[in-house]
């Protein structure tokens, strides 16, 4: 029963089968080998080996726990205590990366850098961050005891925000004040577009005159969320992205009578960690003349995937098509090259421009060379009196 989705994968898989691969025989052989297996992990391994022969690393099977984590990242909600944790690579200790503001963990006084010793009386030595996260999650209203300082934390519904913002204020020597809205999007969850719309509206009310959208190290997420974010910035009936199937048929995905929330100048920052929906959004804004791209070449993942949840809670991801940018530039395995590369070599030139202004933004943004280059590009646009 676990294998039924594989029976139609030949019809929807985007690439043609490798010439030396007889998929029907491979499927039959795998089913025969799986029949006597009693371990789910071994069965998953057999299926993954079969999918590997397709030559596409993104067509894959993930376990129930992995799929649960994927869904949490996509819908932006979980039931837990509001902590981001990770294993410190040198010591192997489980440490707190950050607390979600207002969460049970934050109210209990847990801070970034705190080290976990036990969860509900069990040592965390040797377990990975995902296993520890599973122990911290649980039904709303229950509690979990963690040994940092013997803290008992109630579990609640936690809203994960993929968005962080700041207003960068500058005042030049002639007294002119400018405000730049900085928006960093870390993933494309179900709430990404609505969160961004609210953030942009709030900054518009504060008198922001231009924007920096930071998509660095954003691996993607829900493609629909990426398309919804693009429509916050675009007008009319613009093409957002094109899809191309295994037969070479191209289909544009377009807006219908769109109305941008703002027409202020926009710079988008990307890097080699910007992938999938990030690349779709960057391509849509760039190819439609809405934004200048700053940073480094993107990852190059332009695949459309079908996700099928199986009866045991695992999930099958199959690549069914590929994306092209609105200008028909290939994204998959190619990436998007920004208009302006940013590196430490450009820091001095950017710093020269910022030396005549006073910034009120946090120092970590002031020291970021790509943000400084983005600010410079916005100043060039402002001086020309043109908007992106």
C-alpha positions as CSV (number, residue, x, y, z in Angstrom):
1,X,0.0,0.0,0.0
2,X,2.9,2.3,0.7
3,X,4.1,2.2,-2.9
4,X,0.9,3.1,-4.8
5,X,2.0,6.7,-5.7
6,X,5.0,5.4,-7.6
7,X,2.7,3.7,-10.2
8,X,1.9,7.0,-11.9
9,X,5.2,8.8,-11.5
10,X,6.2,8.1,-15.1
11,X,3.4,10.3,-16.2
12,X,4.2,13.4,-14.1
13,X,8.0,13.2,-13.6
14,X,9.5,16.2,-15.5
15,X,12.6,14.6,-17.1
16,X,12.6,11.8,-19.5
17,X,13.7,8.5,-18.0
18,X,17.4,7.6,-18.3
19,X,17.7,5.4,-21.4
20,X,19.1,2.5,-19.5
21,X,16.3,2.6,-16.9
22,X,13.3,0.2,-17.1
23,X,11.1,1.9,-14.5
24,X,8.4,-0.8,-14.4
25,X,11.0,-3.5,-13.8
26,X,12.7,-1.3,-11.2
27,X,9.4,-0.7,-9.4
28,X,8.5,-4.4,-9.4
29,X,11.9,-5.4,-8.1
30,X,11.7,-2.9,-5.3
31,X,8.2,-4.1,-4.3
32,X,9.4,-7.7,-4.1
33,X,12.4,-6.7,-2.0
34,X,10.2,-4.7,0.4
35,X,7.6,-7.3,0.9
36,X,9.5,-9.2,3.7
37,X,10.8,-6.1,5.4
38,X,9.6,-5.3,8.9
39,X,11.5,-2.0,9.5
40,X,10.0,1.2,8.0
41,X,13.5,2.7,7.9
42,X,14.8,-0.1,5.8
43,X,11.7,0.2,3.5
44,X,12.3,3.9,3.1
45,X,15.9,3.2,2.2
46,X,14.8,0.8,-0.5
47,X,12.4,3.4,-2.0
48,X,15.0,6.2,-1.8
49,X,17.4,3.9,-3.7
50,X,14.8,3.4,-6.4
51,X,14.1,7.1,-6.7
52,X,17.8,7.9,-6.9
53,X,18.0,6.1,-10.2
54,X,15.9,8.9,-11.7
55,X,18.8,11.3,-11.4
56,X,16.9,14.0,-9.7
57,X,17.9,14.7,-6.0
58,X,14.7,16.6,-5.4
59,X,12.4,13.6,-6.2
60,X,12.5,11.9,-2.9
61,X,10.7,10.2,0.0
62,X,10.8,11.7,3.4
63,X,9.8,10.1,6.7
64,X,6.8,11.1,8.8
65,X,8.9,13.2,11.2
66,X,10.6,15.0,8.3
67,X,7.3,15.7,6.7
68,X,5.9,17.0,10.0
69,X,8.8,19.4,10.2
70,X,8.2,20.4,6.6
71,X,4.6,21.2,7.3
72,X,5.5,23.2,10.4
73,X,7.8,25.3,8.3
74,X,5.2,25.8,5.6
75,X,2.2,26.8,7.8
76,X,4.1,28.8,10.3
77,X,2.4,27.3,13.3
78,X,3.4,24.7,15.9
79,X,2.4,23.6,19.4
80,X,5.5,23.9,21.6
81,X,7.4,26.4,23.7
82,X,8.8,28.8,21.2
83,X,12.5,27.9,21.0
84,X,15.0,27.6,18.1
85,X,17.7,25.1,19.1
86,X,20.8,23.5,17.6
87,X,23.7,21.3,18.5
88,X,26.9,23.3,18.8
89,X,29.3,21.6,16.3
90,X,32.5,21.8,18.4
91,X,31.2,20.8,21.8
92,X,28.2,18.8,20.8
93,X,26.1,20.6,23.3
94,X,22.4,21.4,22.7
95,X,22.1,25.2,22.9
96,X,19.3,27.8,22.4
97,X,19.7,29.9,19.2
98,X,16.8,32.2,20.0
99,X,13.4,32.5,21.7
100,X,10.3,33.7,19.9
101,X,9.2,36.9,21.5
102,X,6.3,36.5,23.9
103,X,6.6,32.7,23.8
104,X,6.5,30.4,26.9
105,X,10.2,29.9,26.7
106,X,10.8,33.7,26.6
107,X,8.5,34.3,29.6
108,X,10.3,31.5,31.5
109,X,13.6,33.5,31.2
110,X,15.4,31.3,28.7
111,X,18.0,33.2,26.6
112,X,20.1,32.8,23.5
113,X,23.2,30.6,24.3
114,X,21.6,28.7,27.2
115,X,22.6,25.1,27.2
116,X,20.1,22.2,27.6
117,X,21.0,19.3,30.0
118,X,17.7,17.4,30.2
119,X,14.2,17.4,28.8
120,X,11.6,15.9,31.1
121,X,14.3,14.2,33.1
122,X,16.1,12.6,30.2
123,X,19.6,13.6,29.2
124,X,19.9,15.3,25.8
125,X,23.5,14.1,25.4
126,X,24.0,12.7,21.9
127,X,20.6,13.6,20.5
128,X,20.3,15.9,17.5
129,X,18.3,19.1,17.4
130,X,15.3,17.6,15.6
131,X,14.9,14.9,18.2
132,X,15.2,17.5,21.0
133,X,12.6,19.7,19.2
134,X,10.2,16.7,19.0
135,X,10.5,16.3,22.8
136,X,9.7,20.0,23.4
137,X,6.6,19.9,21.2
138,X,3.3,18.7,22.6
139,X,-0.3,19.4,23.1
140,X,-1.4,22.9,24.1
141,X,-1.9,23.2,27.9
142,X,0.7,20.5,28.8
143,X,4.1,21.4,30.3
144,X,7.7,20.3,29.7
145,X,10.5,20.5,32.2
146,X,13.9,21.4,30.9
147,X,17.1,21.3,32.9
148,X,18.9,24.6,32.4
149,X,17.8,26.0,35.7
150,X,15.0,23.4,36.3
151,X,12.5,25.5,34.3
152,X,9.0,24.2,33.7
153,X,7.5,25.7,30.5
154,X,3.9,25.5,29.4
155,X,3.2,24.5,25.8
156,X,1.2,26.9,23.6
157,X,0.3,27.5,20.0
158,X,3.4,29.2,18.5
159,X,3.3,31.5,15.5
160,X,6.6,31.3,13.5
161,X,7.3,34.5,11.7
162,X,9.6,34.3,8.7
163,X,9.7,38.1,8.5
164,X,12.0,40.6,10.2
165,X,12.0,44.3,9.5
166,X,13.8,47.5,10.4
167,X,13.6,51.1,9.3
168,X,17.0,52.5,8.3
169,X,17.0,56.3,8.8
170,X,19.7,58.5,7.3
171,X,20.2,62.3,7.5
172,X,22.6,63.9,5.1
173,X,24.8,66.9,5.7
174,X,22.3,69.2,4.1
175,X,19.6,68.0,6.5
176,X,17.7,65.8,4.2
177,X,16.3,62.7,6.0
178,X,15.6,59.5,4.1
179,X,14.0,56.3,5.4
180,X,14.7,52.9,3.9
181,X,12.5,49.9,4.8
182,X,14.5,46.8,5.3
183,X,12.6,43.5,5.1
184,X,14.2,40.1,5.5
185,X,12.2,37.0,4.5
186,X,13.7,33.7,5.7
187,X,11.2,31.3,4.1
188,X,7.9,31.3,2.1
189,X,5.3,30.0,4.6
190,X,1.5,30.3,4.2
191,X,1.6,33.6,6.1
192,X,4.6,35.1,4.3
193,X,2.5,37.3,2.0
194,X,0.1,38.6,4.6
195,X,3.0,39.2,7.0
196,X,4.9,41.2,4.4
197,X,1.8,43.2,3.4
198,X,1.2,44.2,7.0
199,X,4.9,45.1,7.4
200,X,5.0,47.2,4.2
201,X,1.8,49.0,5.1
202,X,3.2,49.8,8.6
203,X,6.4,51.2,7.1
204,X,4.5,53.2,4.5
205,X,2.7,54.8,7.4
206,X,6.1,55.7,8.9
207,X,7.1,57.5,5.8
208,X,9.5,55.0,4.3
209,X,10.6,56.1,0.8
210,X,12.4,53.0,-0.5
211,X,12.9,49.3,0.3
212,X,15.5,46.6,0.6
213,X,14.1,43.0,0.4
214,X,16.6,40.5,1.7
215,X,16.2,37.0,0.3
216,X,19.7,35.7,1.2
217,X,19.8,32.1,2.5
218,X,16.1,31.8,1.9
219,X,15.7,28.2,0.5
220,X,12.2,28.7,-0.7
221,X,9.0,27.0,0.6
222,X,5.6,27.4,-0.8
223,X,5.7,28.7,-4.4
224,X,2.3,30.2,-4.1
225,X,3.5,32.3,-1.2
226,X,6.3,33.6,-3.5
227,X,3.9,34.5,-6.2
228,X,1.6,36.2,-3.6
229,X,4.6,38.3,-2.3
230,X,5.5,39.3,-5.9
231,X,2.0,40.8,-6.4
232,X,2.5,43.1,-3.4
233,X,5.1,44.9,-5.5
234,X,3.7,44.7,-9.1
235,X,0.8,46.2,-11.0
236,X,-1.3,45.1,-14.0
237,X,-1.2,41.8,-15.8
238,X,2.5,41.0,-15.5
239,X,3.9,37.5,-16.0
240,X,5.2,36.2,-12.7
241,X,6.9,33.1,-13.9
242,X,6.7,30.5,-16.7
243,X,6.5,26.7,-16.3
244,X,7.8,24.2,-18.8
245,X,6.9,20.6,-18.8
246,X,8.7,17.5,-20.0
247,X,7.5,18.0,-23.6
248,X,8.8,21.6,-23.7
249,X,5.4,23.2,-23.4
250,X,5.6,26.7,-21.8
251,X,2.8,28.1,-19.7
252,X,3.0,31.7,-18.2
253,X,1.5,32.4,-14.8
254,X,0.3,36.0,-14.9
255,X,-1.4,38.5,-12.5
256,X,-4.9,39.7,-13.1
257,X,-5.4,43.4,-12.7
258,X,-2.8,43.7,-9.9
259,X,-2.3,46.7,-7.7
260,X,1.0,47.2,-6.0
261,X,1.0,48.2,-2.4
262,X,3.8,50.6,-3.0
263,X,5.7,52.0,-6.0
264,X,8.8,53.1,-4.0
265,X,12.2,52.0,-5.3
266,X,13.2,48.5,-4.5
267,X,16.4,46.5,-4.3
268,X,16.4,42.7,-3.7
269,X,19.5,41.1,-2.2
270,X,20.2,37.4,-3.1
271,X,23.0,35.0,-2.7
272,X,24.0,31.3,-3.3
273,X,21.5,30.3,-0.6
274,X,18.5,31.9,-2.3
275,X,16.6,29.1,-4.0
276,X,13.3,28.0,-5.5
277,X,10.5,30.5,-4.5
278,X,13.2,33.1,-3.7
279,X,14.5,32.8,-7.3
280,X,11.0,33.0,-8.7
281,X,10.3,36.2,-6.7
282,X,13.6,37.7,-7.6
283,X,13.1,36.9,-11.3
284,X,9.5,38.3,-11.3
285,X,10.6,41.6,-9.7
286,X,13.7,41.9,-11.8
287,X,12.3,40.9,-15.2
288,X,9.3,43.2,-14.8
289,X,11.6,46.1,-14.2
290,X,10.4,46.5,-10.6
291,X,13.7,45.9,-8.7
292,X,17.5,45.9,-9.0
293,X,19.2,42.7,-7.8
294,X,22.2,42.9,-5.6
295,X,24.4,40.1,-4.2
296,X,25.6,36.8,-5.6
297,X,24.3,34.3,-8.1
298,X,21.4,32.3,-6.7
299,X,21.3,28.6,-6.0
300,X,19.5,27.4,-9.2
301,X,16.5,25.3,-8.1
302,X,13.7,26.0,-10.5
303,X,11.6,22.8,-10.0
304,X,7.9,22.4,-9.5
305,X,7.1,19.5,-7.2
306,X,4.0,17.4,-6.4
307,X,3.8,16.4,-2.8
308,X,1.8,13.3,-1.9
309,X,1.3,12.3,1.8
310,X,1.3,8.5,2.2
311,X,-0.8,6.5,4.6
312,X,1.9,6.2,7.2
313,X,2.6,10.0,7.3
314,X,5.6,9.9,5.1
315,X,5.6,12.0,1.9
316,X,6.6,11.6,-1.7
317,X,8.1,14.6,-3.5
318,X,8.1,14.3,-7.4
319,X,9.5,17.0,-9.7
320,X,6.8,17.6,-12.3
321,X,7.9,20.7,-14.2
322,X,10.5,23.5,-14.2
323,X,10.4,27.2,-13.9
324,X,11.6,29.9,-16.3
325,X,11.7,33.6,-15.3
326,X,9.2,36.1,-17.0
327,X,12.0,36.8,-19.6
328,X,12.3,33.1,-20.2
329,X,15.6,32.7,-18.5
330,X,16.3,29.2,-17.2
331,X,16.5,29.1,-13.4
332,X,17.1,25.4,-12.7
333,X,20.8,24.5,-12.3
334,X,21.6,28.0,-13.6
335,X,20.5,30.5,-11.0
336,X,19.9,34.2,-11.4
337,X,22.9,36.6,-11.7
338,X,22.3,39.9,-9.9
339,X,22.7,43.3,-11.6
340,X,25.3,44.4,-9.0
341,X,27.6,41.9,-7.2
342,X,28.4,42.7,-3.6
343,X,31.5,41.6,-1.7
344,X,33.9,42.9,0.9
345,X,35.8,44.6,-2.0
346,X,32.9,47.0,-2.4
347,X,32.6,47.8,1.3
348,X,35.0,50.7,1.1
349,X,33.2,52.4,-1.7
350,X,29.8,51.9,0.0
351,X,31.3,53.1,3.3
352,X,32.4,56.3,1.6
353,X,28.8,57.1,0.7
354,X,27.5,56.3,4.2
355,X,30.2,58.4,5.9
356,X,28.2,61.6,5.2
357,X,25.0,60.3,6.8
358,X,23.9,59.1,10.2
359,X,22.2,55.8,10.5
360,X,19.9,54.7,13.3
361,X,19.7,51.0,12.2
362,X,21.3,48.3,14.3
363,X,25.0,47.9,13.9
364,X,24.8,44.4,12.3
365,X,22.9,46.0,9.4
366,X,25.4,48.9,9.1
367,X,28.3,46.5,8.9
368,X,26.7,44.4,6.1
369,X,28.4,45.3,2.8
370,X,25.5,44.0,0.7
371,X,23.0,46.2,2.5
372,X,25.4,49.2,2.1
373,X,25.6,48.5,-1.7
374,X,21.8,48.2,-1.8
375,X,21.5,51.5,0.0
376,X,23.8,53.0,-2.6
377,X,21.7,51.7,-5.5
378,X,18.6,53.3,-3.9
379,X,20.4,56.6,-3.5
380,X,21.4,56.5,-7.2
381,X,17.8,55.9,-8.1
382,X,16.7,58.8,-5.9
383,X,19.2,61.1,-7.3
384,X,18.0,60.3,-10.8
385,X,14.4,60.9,-9.8
386,X,13.3,57.5,-11.1
387,X,11.7,54.5,-9.4
388,X,12.3,50.9,-10.2
